[in-house]
Amino acid sequence: MRTARWGAFAGAAALVLLGGTAPANAATPASGDANTTTPIKHVVVIFQENVSFDHYFGTYPEAANTDGTKFTAAAGTPKDVDTLSHAGLLKNNPNQYAPKRLGPDKAVTCDQNHSYGPEQYAGNGGKADSYVQNTETSTCSGGLFGEPGLVMDYYDGNTVTGLWNYAQHYSLGDNSYSSTYGPSTPGALNLISGQTHGVISVDPKSGTEDPKQTATPDAYTVVSPDAKGVGTVINDPDPAFDDCSDNSHTSTNALAAMQGKNIGDLLNAKNVSWGWFQGGFRPSTAWDGKQGDYASCQNTTHTNVGGASSVDYSPHHSPFQYYKSTANPHHLAPKNTAEIGHDGQANHNYDLTDFNAALDAGSLPAVSFLKAAEYQDGHAGYSDPTDEQNFLVKQINAIQSSPEWKDTAVVVAYDDSDGWYDHAFATPQNGSKDTTVGSNGKTTDSPACQAGPASAGGYADRCGPGTRQPLLVISPYSKVNSVDHTRTEQASITKFIESNWQTGGIGDASFDARANNLTGAFDFSKPNNKQVLLNADGSVKSVKDISGQTPPTTPSTGGTTGSGTTGGSTAGGSTGSGTAGTGTAGGNNPGTDGSGDQLAATGGSSPALPLGITAGVLVVGGGALWYARKHRRTNSDTAA
């Protein structure tokens, strides 16, 4: 059970407590936190690993219901979802194998090939008929499931039940892509900067505070370097500013340092609180304070449902560690909870436990990025949908049970597709003409990428958009049981944050300039006021009305049209958006949604308290408000 929490209220006020005191470490919000263009005051991005849209949603909203957790879609669920079943590709498929359903007993599978070049060739210029030849791994060791044609296969709502139920109650994007092709590191960099160009390779023996550039660019770390050794990231080199890189510096592979800016720099300039929170970031052996020595993360491990153990922390999943301005090289912990999200020795990079501490203290940063420990991040080979679901449900339940939920948007997105089959194709908006021949005997960039528009900034090896991944927007302001067809990408998340806090753009040919916003997933004029808690198996535990938790007034209500050129129309006309019914949901039926007006907080009003929370009186301007708180190296054709 969550403890009672007291939060900050902007403006001069006298707080009269009815029993208990405010925690000493309660943080005052950064001065820029409240200055938003939409009612959203908190964004939590949960950035998972290696899933294509069809791999998880290929038959949505129809589940087989032959095993696993039962799923039945609500009446009125949109039918125009761009899935395998909707496209008629479950049986009539141009690939060497037809897609097959994977049950929950086959949750732990071989990892597929998800490198920059092979992903391009698998899509084959929109034919999407060459996955088996280019990205499949059908056999592997360690007791993982594999079979010929595995790359084509998919899970349904009997395994990824939680994600399907979030789609039932909130907004699902079926037209969302990685900003470029390639594995985890390019995806993570695109998330925070829309930019994979600007990397140099550094000597791993030169320390993590001011590492030195290598005499010649390392071929794995830097692709298409210029005369100064500056190029593009298409692989998974570890970050330069991280003690735990290169297996805690026990190996000597060159590391990657990024130049330029990221969203963290922009938020800092606006005095907006933010943080990256990752499983296993707290080192198993702390830095001893001596220059040239390193912290270690190697001894913090967990075991997945298949019985395999993996190290929690993956350095190349931690994008802010590639930038000196936003790195925490020695994995220093914040001095106290109040420091989380603000300037301090942790420099905005934290362990996942710090996010939960900030949530419990009522001091959630305005912008939070969450990265699961490896065993729960969804990456085939060492993670799986079951462990991933446990993580997602636990974190989202905690967020929805907090007072901050009333003005929060949770975005669930993915770094890459793992090479899993997806029938959708995005015509390149940014081309690349890298004709270097890889070990697969093919040029790095496919004919489709070479025929695309000129590379933005003249930077090679940034062909995209890449592969399609799931995107969910979970918020009291999300459209309900809606499928958003707006073309989005990883940089669209950056775009939404930039727009909401008016930070300006990254610049230097960042894809934030071309990316559509996420606003097609929201209806700011009619909040749904839903709290949807799930069970560990992904089934619905309860659906409750939180309309008593009045959102703050904002200068603008935003909109539902993404900026830039859209790749489709916004769906959701078949379902209502508004106040959800109170009570426990029956099975997986999300219940009936009506239309409700947004409540305004006024002096002397007494909205309903959040569940299980102690009351106090907040005296403001003479009125009273009831106020409550309660791997590394492979060749260029494989990637991690």
Helices and strands as residue ranges (DSSP letters): E 14-17, E 42-48, H 53-57, G 104-106, H 116-123, G 124-126, H 131-134, G 150-152, H 161-169, E 171-173, E 176-177, H 184-193, E 197-202, G 204-206, E 231-232, H 245-249, E 255-258, H 263-269, E 274-278, E 301-303, E 309-311, G 315-317, G 319-322, G 324-326, G 337-339, E 349-351, H 352-361, E 367-371, G 374-376, H 385-400, G 403-407, E 408-414, H 447-450, G 456-458, E 471-474, E 482-484, E 488-489, H 490-501, G 511-513, G 519-521, E 530-534, E 540-545, E 614-620, E 623-629
